[in-house]
């Protein structure tokens, strides 16, 4: 029986586990620190990090990000394509034939249907003992299981020989790694400064918006090196434009956009256009205006841990990092005598 893995099917698997059966979706993972005596989902962690601290996704995928400037604020990269989604799940290398036999016989010991059939199927295959290759297992990007995973429950693991004729579409590749790296990227928010300060803006008085410092490109590498399977992908985000939005149509101009240029210390606004003067034409009253500054990033990827390697296709959507601040605009009234 083939079925897509959804939150509903996983909930059903959890119920089966509670009454002493096993399910492929909730099999323990003895090679990833799991308790071989318990049935439970693998719990991946995800940490792109705003510094050089590595994180992990799935079981064996390592995430490393270039070090960002000290003290800089960051935000998770937002795709400029609202329809883009990172992979929900994928196959990654997990077991040798001997390890897989141990895993199945331990995790499915005493299992009832349909889990017992799954274990029996693997036993009849003799776990590919004596063959060269590895068993690859489905791993999830996170543990919410809110989205459907396009893998059938009767193929929770697949056998991958060294000279594989045809790859499964959900099998880990550098392209999938690039998407996971993109989704884990942290980008610096625009270092903008308002003059006057955000709580002291005045109607009809120009507010200067200044890019306070230069910043550089950011790259994130997702890699795996496990049981002889080695691959990596690096996403490279290069800042290309700064956009400022006053947060109201009662401002002149409401928005300013500047192209960023590469200098000796990084990317910045050309010095002759370093300031954007926004003039608010109406008071914010008892409230505030949502001032926003956004950096647009061009994102490319390489199929290695080298950010300077050749860019690969298909490309990735552009990224955005945003700084938001509520501003108070007051009106000064003069009395004529």
N, C-alpha and C positions, 0 to 999 in steps of 0.2 A: 504494500500500500504506500503510495507516494502522497506527501502532503507538505505544504510549505510551513515552516516553523513560524508560528505567530505567538502572541502573548497567550491566546486561548489554548493552543496546543501545549505550550510550556506549562500553563497552569494545570492542565490535565496530567502532564508528566509528573508534576510535583505531587499531585494526589496519588498517582501510582506509587511513587517513592514512599509516601507516607504509609502505605499498606504493605510495604515490603517488596515491591517490585522495582525494577530499574528501567530507565528510559535512556536512549541515546542522548537526548537533550540534557539529561541530568546525571551523566556518568562521571564518577570521580576521576581525577587526573593525577595519577601517581608520579608522573615525571614533572609536574609543575607544583609540587609541594602540597598536593591535595591529599586528603585522608582516604586511603584506599578502602577503609571500612565504611565510609559514608557515601551517600549519593547526593551530590550537590553540584550546581553549575560552577564552571570556572569563573572566577571573579576578576576580570581584568581591571587594571587601573590605567588612567590616561593622564599624562602630565607633560604638556609641551614645554611649560616652564618659561619664565621671563628671564632666565639666566642660563648658565651652562649646566645646570643640574639635569641629568637624564631622567626620562620617564619610560614607562613601558605600556604597551597595548597588547591585548591578547595574551599569549603565553611567552613568546620569545622575541617580540618586535621591540626594538630599542628606539627611543626618540631622543635626539639631541638637538639643541638649538644654539645658534650663535649667541654669544654674550651680548646683552643689551647694555646701553650706557647706565652707569650707576645712578640710582635714584629716579630713573625714568618710569613713568606710569605706562602700563601696557593694557591691551585689550585683546581678546581672542579675535583672530582674523575673521572678518565677515565677508562672505562671497558677494561679489557684485551681481552674480546671477542667482536670483532668488530660487530658481528651480534646481540648483546644484545641491546634491546630497552626498556625503561621504559614504563609503561602503558600510553596510550593516554588519556583514559577517564575511568570512573567507576561510579557506583551508590553509593551514600552515603545518609544517613538519612536526611530528610529535614522537612516534614510536618506531623502534626497530621491531622486526617480527617477534622476537622473544619478549620484548617489553609489551608489545600489544597483546600477546597471548596472556601474559600475567594480568594486564589491565582488564581484559574482557572476563577472565575467569574470576577475578576478584570483585569487580564492580557489578557483575551480573549473577553472582552466586545466589541461587535460590529465587531468581526472578521468575515472574509469571508472564503470561502473554500480554502484549506482543513483544516485550523485551526479550523473553526467552528465545523467540524465533530469531531475533537479531543476533544474539550470542551464538545460537546454533549455526546460523549462516556463516559466521566468521570461523567457527570451529571446522566446518566442512571445507572451508578454503585453506585450512591448515595455516592461517595467519601469514601465508606466503613465506613460511620458514624455509630457509635455504636459498631464497631469492635475494637479489640485490635490490635495495630500495628502502623506502620508509612509508609508514602509515601517516597520512596527513589528516588532521582533525579540524572540524569547524570551530572557529573562535569568533566571539562577538566583540564589536568595538566598545560596547558598554554593557552593563548588566540590567538595563531596563526592559529589554526584549519587547519594546513597544512597536517595533517595525517588523515586517515580515522578512524572514531570511530565505532567499531563494534556493534552499537546499532541501532535498527530500529526507524524511526521517529514516529511510532505509539505507542512506548513505552518509551517516554522520561522520564516518571516516572513509577515506579512499586510499587505495594503494598506488604509490607513485614510484615506478622503476626509474633507473638512471636515464635510459633512452626512451622517455615517454613519447608515444606517438602523437597523442592529442591531449592537450591540457583541458582540464575542467574549467569552465568560464569563471568559477569562483575561487580558483586556485591562486594563491599569492603570487603576484608579479611585481616588478618595479613600478608599473603604472599604479597598481593598488597601493603600494607603499607610498607613492607620491601623494595620493589622495589622503592617506592617513596622516602624512606629514603636514599637508596643507591644513587639515582639520585641527591639528594640534598646535599650529603656529600662534605665537604671541607677537603682536606688533606694537611698537611704541605709539602712544597717542600724540597728536600734534602739540608741540611745546609752545603754545600761544600765550601771549600776555596782553591784557586789555589796559588801556590808559584813557580816561580814568579807570579806577577799579570797578569790578562788576556791580558793586552796590552803590556806586556814586555817579552813574551815567545821567546825563542831562539832555532834555529835549533840545534839538537844534544845535547841540554842541558835538562836533565830530569825535567819534570814539576810535582811537587808533588800535588796530589789531596787528601785533607784531609776532613774527615767528622768532621765538626766543633763542633757538640754537639749531645747529645743523644736526642731521642724523643720517645714518647709513642704511644700506640694504640689510635685510635679515634673511637668514636661511635656516631651514629645519631639515634634519636627516632622519629618515626612518630606515632601519636596517635589521637584518636577521642573520645570524651566524650560528647555526644549530645543526649538529650531526652532519656536517659537510655541506649543508645548504647555505649558501652565502649570496645575499643580494642587498642592494641599498638603493634609495632614491632620495634626492635632495631638492626641496622646493626653495626657490630664491625669490624673495619679494623685494622689488626695487621701487622706491617712492617716485611718483611722477607728477603729482599735482596736489595742491592744497586748496580746499574750498571752505569759505567762511560763510555762514548763514546767520543773519541777525535774529531769526526766530519770529519775525513778524513782517507783514507787507508794508507796515507803517515805518519803513526805514529806507534810506537812500544812500547807497544801493542796498537791496536786501541781501544780495550775495556777491562775493568776490571769488574769483578763481585764479590761481597763479600756477604756472608751470614751475617745477623744481629743477634746479640745475646742479650738476656735480661740481663741487669745489674741493679744495685741499683737505677740508675737515669733514666732508660729507655732502649731503644734498640739502639745499636751502633755496630760498627765494632770491632771485636776482636782486642785488643791492639797490638798484634804482627803483624797484617796486616793492621794497621790503614791507611797507605799511599799507594797510587797507583801512581807509577812513569811512566808517559807517556812521551815518547821522540818523538818529531816531527822531521821528516826526511826531510821535505821540507818547504820552506817559504810559507806563505799565500799570498805573493806578495802584490798587492794593495788592496786585499780583506781580508776576515777573514774566520776562520773555525767555524762551529756551534757546540761548545762543549755542551754536554748534560749529565746530571746526573739524573737517575730515581730511584725511590723507588717502588718496587713491594710489594703490600699489599694483604694479605689473608683476604677475607671478609666472615664473617658468620653472621647469624641473629637469634634473639630470638623472641618469640611471646609475648613479654612483654616489659615494659620500663626498664627492668633490663639487662644491658650488660653482666652480668655474668650468665644469665640463660642458660639452655641447648640449643645447636645449633639445628636449625630446617632445614628440607628439604622441597623442593629442594633447593640446595645451590645457592649462587650468584657468578658471575664471579669475578675473582681477580681484584684489582684496581691498577692504576698507578698514581703517581704524579711526575712531571718532572720539573727540573730546566734547563734552556737553557741560554747560554751566548756566544756571539761572541768573539773569541780570535784572537789576532794578533800574528803571528809567524814571527820573523825577522831572517835574516841570517847575521852573522858577518863575514866579510872577512878580513883575515890577509895578510899583504904584506911582503913577504920574501925578504931580501936583501942579 
